[in-house]
Amino acid sequence: MSDESLKGLKALPLKFPRQCGSCGRIYQTEAEFLQQTLGMRAGRSSLKEGEDDDGRVIVEVFRNCLCGSTMMDEFHSRRDNSVEGQRRRAEYAKAHAK
């Protein structure tokens, strides 16, 4: 997965600093977490859609600490859920279904 797919992600409030449960390494900020960890192995996405406790869409980001332990943190979704955003996604899906 390219670093492009991680651009613009903003962590949910109070998520950092974050500590690896295996080795104890501390990531002070979301930028450190994204830059100093590794993506998932080939063929596996680091991003997964989820919901917070209030039902809002979030992005779960899976990254591997340098010790090899997989960590997950939650970020705000960048998806435009407005009526216009939904219309554009429907058009995109329709165009790629042909």
C-alpha positions in Angstrom: 0.0 0.0 0.0 1.4 3.4 -0.9 1.8 6.3 1.4 -0.7 8.1 -0.8 -3.6 6.1 0.7 -2.6 7.4 4.1 -2.5 11.1 3.2 -5.0 13.3 5.0 -5.8 10.8 7.7 -6.6 12.5 11.1 -6.7 10.4 14.2 -9.8 10.5 16.4 -9.3 12.6 19.6 -7.2 11.3 22.4 -5.7 8.5 20.5 -2.0 9.5 20.8 0.5 9.0 22.3 0.1 5.3 21.4 2.3 2.4 22.8 3.0 -0.9 21.2 1.8 -3.7 23.5 4.6 -6.0 22.5 7.8 -3.9 22.6 6.7 -0.7 24.4 7.7 1.6 21.6 5.7 4.9 21.9 4.3 6.8 18.9 3.7 10.4 20.1 1.6 11.5 17.2 -0.5 10.1 14.3 2.3 11.2 11.9 4.9 9.1 13.9 2.5 6.2 13.9 1.9 6.3 10.1 5.6 7.1 9.2 7.5 4.9 11.6 5.4 1.7 11.2 5.1 -0.6 8.2 2.1 -1.4 6.0 0.5 -4.8 6.0 2.1 -7.6 3.9 1.5 -7.6 0.2 -2.1 -8.3 -0.8 -3.6 -7.0 2.5 -5.0 -3.6 2.9 -4.0 -1.4 5.9 -7.4 0.4 5.8 -10.8 -0.9 6.9 -14.1 0.9 7.2 -15.6 0.8 10.7 -18.1 2.6 12.9 -17.5 4.5 16.2 -19.9 4.2 19.2 -22.2 6.8 17.7 -22.5 5.0 14.3 -20.3 7.4 12.4 -18.0 6.0 9.8 -14.3 5.8 10.7 -11.2 4.3 9.1 -9.4 1.6 11.0 -5.7 1.7 10.1 -3.6 -1.4 10.6 0.2 -1.0 10.8 3.1 -3.2 11.9 5.4 -1.9 14.6 9.1 -2.4 13.9 9.0 -5.3 16.3 6.5 -7.0 14.0 3.4 -6.6 16.2 0.3 -5.4 14.3 -1.3 -2.3 15.7 -4.6 -0.7 14.9 -5.8 2.8 15.4 -8.9 4.8 14.4 -9.0 7.8 12.1 -11.7 10.1 10.8 -13.2 9.0 7.5 -12.3 11.2 4.5 -15.3 10.0 2.5 -17.8 12.7 1.4 -21.1 11.3 2.7 -23.1 14.2 1.4 -25.8 13.6 -1.2 -23.4 14.8 -3.9 -20.7 12.5 -2.7 -23.0 9.5 -2.8 -24.1 10.5 -6.3 -20.5 10.7 -7.5 -19.7 7.2 -6.0 -22.8 5.7 -7.6 -21.7 7.2 -11.0 -18.2 5.9 -10.5 -19.4 2.4 -9.7 -21.8 2.4 -12.7 -19.0 3.5 -15.0 -16.7 0.7 -13.8 -19.4 -2.0 -13.9 -19.4 -1.8 -17.7 
